Amino acid sequence: MAVFRRKKFHVKHPDGIAEEAGIAATSASSDQDSLTAAIAADRDSRPMTNDARTTEPHPLVEPAQVSDAASKSNESSSAKSSKPTTPYADAPLAQEIADLSRRRRMLAADDLPRPASTRVITVANQKGGVGKTTSTVNLAAALARTGARVIVIDLDPQGNASTALGVEHRSETASVYDVIINDVPIEDVIQKSPEFPALYCIPATIHLAGAEIELVSLVAREQRLRRALDLFLEAAEPRFDYVFIDCPPSLGLLTINAFVAAREVLIPIQCEYYALEGLSQLLKNIELIEKHLNPSLGVSTILLTMYDVRTNLANQVVQDVRDHFPKEVLQTLIPRSVRISEAPSYGQTVISYDPNSPGSLSYREAAAEIARRGAPV
């Protein structure tokens, strides 16, 4: 019998080694199971007290194993306690909400200075669709929101600025056309905007589309808006702080009238390549106006609009413009925003339509920069 067992456990084929290992593993597993069952049986036979469970180690368990388990438990609890109390604080949406709240608090605490004299600012760019009218009405509304007295002169025959400010501009309405062509005083055509108590508008009507042709035969055709505006501002009581002139997307006589009437030029630039192409021609025309018609004219502000942080092109345009115009470019970037586009359909600016939206906060920040900078000396 002993010989038979010895031959059985010493098989000479190659799988014999594996067979012995398997038998050894089975034996070790059986021993472990027996040890586990003994521990469980002894635990069941002992009194079930809290002190015995928590303080007394099992007689079959080594003290080192107990200390290791306790240390691991302490490490796990300390790791849990070290986690932030707000698990979503690092999420992009949470960061954006926190940033908007911070910007709102800063704007609420900001006390903007009022200019020593009336600042007349022409908003111009011969390229269409760069945000001239949108920037004009929202900057004006943002300043009026702080208590400044502001006038918006709508020189665009489309009358979009008049629409955004909620004033009447049907064809029979007295408008800026009557001021330029028929010498009607501004006090007879100016309207108060329902947006804010200190915001006023001189509307545009469809008749302004023919003013370019009618101006050709008039005397001092480039000076007509300036003369009417100077007379009105001198007699205004209390005085106005800002006058924004919204120009059509061209470099015709209406735009020239706006340049002659103003002391500053604000150029909105869309964060795309095409918006940069016409900038050099616009600057040349401003230099000609400054040289021959209005020596006090100068580019004071460049506002970057329709900024999309997701595109490399927008970031490149921003950097290029800031490299060429480091003093004129505002730090604030106006983002693409659905709220900004929706507001005019309700006859409002985004400042009153959704004052807590990113677009509204950006225009308020841009207006604060303009106010703090002051008029160029």
C-alpha positions in Angstrom: 0.0 0.0 0.0 2.8 2.4 0.9 4.5 1.6 -2.5 1.3 2.4 -4.3 1.0 5.8 -2.6 4.6 6.7 -3.3 4.2 5.9 -7.0 0.9 7.9 -7.1 2.4 11.1 -5.7 5.6 10.9 -7.8 4.2 10.8 -11.3 6.9 11.2 -13.9 5.0 13.1 -16.6 5.5 16.9 -16.8 2.1 17.7 -15.3 3.1 16.0 -12.1 4.6 19.2 -10.8 1.5 21.1 -11.3 -0.5 18.2 -9.8 1.5 18.4 -6.6 1.2 22.2 -6.5 -2.5 21.8 -6.8 -2.8 19.4 -4.0 -0.6 21.6 -1.8 -2.8 24.7 -2.6 -5.9 22.7 -1.8 -4.4 21.6 1.5 -3.4 25.2 2.4 -6.9 26.4 1.5 -8.5 23.8 3.7 -6.3 24.9 6.6 -7.3 28.5 6.1 -10.9 27.6 6.0 -10.6 25.6 9.2 -8.9 28.6 10.9 -11.6 31.0 9.7 -14.4 28.6 11.0 -12.7 28.3 14.3 -12.5 32.0 14.8 -16.1 32.4 13.9 -17.2 29.6 16.2 -15.2 31.1 19.1 -16.6 34.6 18.5 -20.2 33.2 18.6 -19.5 31.5 21.9 -18.2 34.6 23.6 -20.5 37.3 25.2 -21.7 39.8 22.7 -20.7 43.0 24.5 -19.6 46.3 23.0 -16.4 46.3 25.0 -15.4 42.8 23.9 -16.0 43.7 20.3 -14.1 47.0 20.3 -11.3 46.5 22.8 -10.4 42.9 23.1 -8.6 41.2 20.2 -9.5 37.7 19.2 -7.1 35.1 20.7 -6.4 33.6 17.3 -5.6 37.0 15.7 -2.1 38.5 16.1 -1.9 41.9 17.8 0.1 43.2 14.8 -2.9 42.5 12.6 -5.2 44.4 14.9 -2.9 47.5 14.9 -2.5 47.4 11.1 -6.3 47.3 10.7 -6.7 50.1 13.1 -4.2 52.3 11.3 -5.8 51.6 7.9 -9.2 52.6 9.4 -7.7 55.9 10.8 -6.1 56.6 7.4 -9.4 56.1 5.6 -11.3 58.3 8.0 -8.7 61.1 7.8 -8.8 60.9 4.0 -12.5 61.3 4.1 -12.3 64.3 6.4 -9.7 66.0 4.2 -12.0 66.1 1.2 -13.5 69.5 0.5 -16.9 70.2 2.0 -18.2 71.3 -1.5 -17.4 68.4 -3.8 -18.3 70.4 -7.0 -16.2 73.5 -6.2 -13.8 72.7 -9.0 -16.5 72.1 -11.6 -16.4 74.6 -14.5 -20.0 75.7 -13.9 -19.4 76.3 -10.2 -16.3 78.4 -11.1 -18.3 80.4 -13.6 -21.1 81.1 -11.1 -18.5 82.2 -8.5 -16.9 84.5 -11.0 -20.2 86.1 -11.9 -21.0 86.7 -8.2 -17.6 88.3 -7.7 -18.1 90.6 -10.7 -21.5 91.7 -9.5 -20.2 92.5 -6.0 -17.4 94.6 -7.4 -19.7 96.5 -9.7 -22.2 97.1 -6.9 -19.4 98.6 -4.8 -17.9 100.7 -7.6 -18.5 104.4 -7.4 -17.8 105.8 -10.9 -16.5 109.4 -11.2 -18.4 111.9 -13.3 -16.6 113.8 -16.0 -15.7 117.5 -15.4 -17.3 118.4 -18.7 -19.6 116.7 -21.3 -17.8 113.9 -23.2 -19.0 113.5 -26.8 -18.1 110.0 -28.1 -18.7 108.8 -31.7 -19.0 105.1 -32.1 -17.8 104.2 -35.6 -16.6 101.4 -37.8 -17.4 101.3 -41.5 -17.7 97.5 -41.3 -21.2 96.3 -40.5 -22.1 93.8 -37.8 -19.2 94.5 -35.4 -21.5 95.7 -32.6 -21.6 99.5 -33.0 -25.3 100.0 -32.1 -25.3 97.3 -29.5 -22.2 98.8 -27.8 -23.6 102.3 -28.0 -26.9 101.6 -26.3 -25.5 99.3 -23.7 -22.6 101.5 -22.7 -25.0 104.5 -22.5 -27.5 102.4 -20.4 -24.7 101.2 -18.1 -23.5 104.7 -17.4 -27.1 106.0 -17.0 -27.7 103.2 -14.5 -25.0 104.7 -12.3 -26.8 108.1 -12.3 -24.9 109.8 -15.2 -27.0 111.9 -17.6 -26.5 110.4 -21.1 -27.8 111.1 -24.6 -27.7 108.7 -27.5 -27.8 110.3 -31.0 -29.0 107.7 -33.6 -27.4 108.6 -36.9 -28.1 105.3 -38.5 -31.1 105.3 -40.9 -32.0 101.8 -39.7 -32.9 103.3 -36.3 -31.8 100.3 -34.3 -30.5 102.3 -31.4 -33.9 104.0 -31.2 -35.6 100.6 -31.1 -33.2 99.3 -28.3 -33.9 102.3 -26.2 -37.6 102.0 -26.6 -38.3 105.4 -28.1 -40.7 106.3 -30.9 -39.1 106.6 -34.4 -41.8 106.2 -37.0 -41.5 108.2 -40.2 -43.6 111.1 -38.9 -41.6 111.4 -35.7 -39.3 114.5 -35.3 -35.8 113.1 -35.5 -32.1 113.8 -36.0 -32.9 114.3 -39.7 -34.8 117.5 -38.9 -31.9 118.7 -36.8 -29.4 118.3 -39.6 -31.4 119.2 -42.6 -34.1 121.6 -41.3 -32.2 123.2 -38.4 -34.8 122.1 -35.8 -33.4 122.5 -32.2 -32.4 119.3 -30.4 -34.8 120.1 -27.5 -37.7 119.7 -29.9 -36.7 116.2 -31.0 -35.0 114.6 -27.9 -37.0 111.9 -26.1 -36.6 110.3 -22.7 -35.9 106.6 -22.8 -38.0 104.3 -20.5 -34.8 102.4 -19.7 -33.4 104.7 -17.0 -34.5 108.2 -15.8 -31.2 109.8 -16.9 -31.1 108.3 -20.4 -32.2 110.2 -23.4 -32.3 109.5 -27.2 -32.4 111.6 -30.4 -34.1 109.1 -32.7 -33.5 108.3 -36.4 -36.2 107.8 -39.0 -36.2 106.4 -42.5 -35.9 110.0 -43.8 -32.3 109.9 -42.7 -31.5 107.6 -45.6 -31.8 110.5 -48.0 -29.9 112.9 -45.9 -26.5 112.0 -47.5 -27.8 113.4 -50.8 -29.5 116.5 -49.3 -26.4 117.4 -47.4 -24.3 117.8 -50.5 -25.9 121.1 -51.4 -26.0 122.6 -47.9 -23.6 125.2 -46.5 -21.2 123.9 -43.8 -22.5 120.4 -44.4 -19.9 118.8 -42.1 -20.6 121.1 -39.2 -24.4 121.0 -38.9 -24.7 118.4 -36.2 -21.9 120.0 -34.1 -23.5 123.4 -34.1 -26.9 122.1 -33.0 -25.3 119.9 -30.3 -23.1 122.7 -28.9 -26.1 125.0 -28.6 -28.1 122.3 -26.8 -25.4 121.3 -24.4 -24.6 124.9 -23.4 -28.3 125.5 -22.5 -28.9 122.1 -20.9 -29.5 122.3 -17.1 -28.4 120.2 -15.4 -25.6 119.4 -17.8 -25.2 116.1 -19.5 -22.2 113.8 -18.7 -22.0 111.7 -21.9 -23.2 111.9 -25.5 -22.9 108.8 -27.7 -23.3 109.1 -31.4 -24.2 105.9 -33.2 -22.9 105.9 -36.9 -24.0 104.0 -39.9 -21.7 101.4 -41.4 -20.1 103.8 -43.9 -17.8 106.8 -44.2 -20.2 109.2 -45.8 -21.4 112.7 -44.7 -23.4 111.4 -41.8 -20.3 109.7 -40.3 -18.3 112.9 -41.0 -20.9 115.0 -39.1 -20.5 112.6 -36.2 -16.7 112.9 -36.3 -16.8 116.7 -36.4 -19.3 116.8 -33.5 -17.3 114.5 -31.2 -14.1 114.8 -29.2 -13.5 111.1 -28.9 -13.9 108.1 -31.1 -14.8 104.6 -29.8 -14.1 101.8 -32.3 -15.8 98.4 -31.7 -13.9 95.6 -33.3 -15.3 92.1 -33.7 -12.8 89.4 -32.7 -12.4 88.1 -36.3 -9.9 88.7 -39.1 -12.2 90.6 -41.4 -12.9 93.3 -38.8 -9.2 94.2 -38.8 -9.0 94.8 -42.6 -10.9 98.1 -42.6 -9.4 99.4 -39.5 -6.4 101.1 -41.2 -8.8 103.0 -43.6 -10.9 104.1 -40.7 -7.9 105.5 -38.9 -6.7 107.4 -42.0 -10.1 109.0 -42.3 -10.1 110.0 -38.6 -6.7 111.6 -39.1 -8.0 113.6 -42.1 -11.0 114.8 -40.0 -8.6 115.8 -37.2 -6.3 117.7 -39.6 -8.9 119.6 -41.5 -12.2 119.8 -39.6 -11.8 118.9 -35.9 -8.4 119.2 -34.3 -9.7 118.0 -30.9 -10.7 114.6 -32.4 -8.9 111.4 -31.4 -9.3 107.7 -30.9 -9.8 107.2 -27.2 -11.2 103.7 -26.9 -11.2 100.4 -28.8 -13.7 97.8 -27.6 -13.3 94.1 -28.6 -16.7 92.5 -29.1 -18.2 89.1 -29.9 -15.3 87.4 -28.1 -15.4 83.6 -28.1 -13.0 82.2 -25.6 -13.1 78.7 -27.2 -11.5 79.8 -30.5 -7.8 80.4 -31.1 -8.6 83.0 -33.7 -10.4 85.3 -31.2 -7.5 85.1 -28.8 -5.1 85.9 -31.7 -7.1 88.9 -32.8 -7.3 90.2 -29.2 -3.5 89.9 -28.9 -2.8 91.6 -32.2 -5.1 94.6 -31.5 -3.6 95.0 -28.0 -0.1 94.9 -29.5 -0.9 97.7 -31.9 -3.1 99.8 -29.6 -1.9 99.1 -26.0 -3.4 102.3 -24.5 -6.7 102.5 -26.4 -7.9 98.9 -26.0 -10.2 98.2 -23.0 -9.3 95.3 -20.8 -12.9 94.2 -20.8 -14.0 91.8 -23.6 -17.6 91.6 -24.7 -18.5 88.0 -25.2 -21.0 86.4 -27.6 -24.2 86.3 -25.7 -27.8 85.3 -26.6 -29.1 87.8 -24.0 -27.4 90.7 -25.8 -29.1 89.7 -29.0 -32.5 89.1 -27.4 -32.8 92.4 -25.6 -33.6 94.7 -28.6 -36.6 92.5 -29.5 -38.2 93.6 -26.2 -37.3 97.3 -26.8 -34.6 97.1 -24.1 -30.9 97.1 -23.6 -29.3 94.0 -22.0 -28.5 96.2 -18.9 -32.2 96.2 -18.0 -33.3 93.1 -19.8 -31.0 90.7 -17.9 -28.7 92.7 -15.6 -27.0 89.6 -14.1 -26.1 88.0 -17.4 -22.4 87.8 -18.5 -23.1 90.2 -21.4 -24.6 92.8 -19.1 -21.8 92.6 -16.6 -19.2 92.9 -19.4 -20.8 96.1 -20.7 -21.0 97.5 -17.2 -17.4 96.8 -16.7 -16.5 98.4 -20.0 -18.5 101.5 -19.1 -16.7 101.7 -15.8 -13.3 101.6 -17.6 -14.4 104.4 -19.9 -15.6 106.5 -16.9 -12.4 105.9 -14.9 -10.1 106.7 -17.9 -11.7 110.1 -18.5 -11.4 112.1 -21.6 -8.0 112.2 -23.3 -6.0 115.4 -22.6 
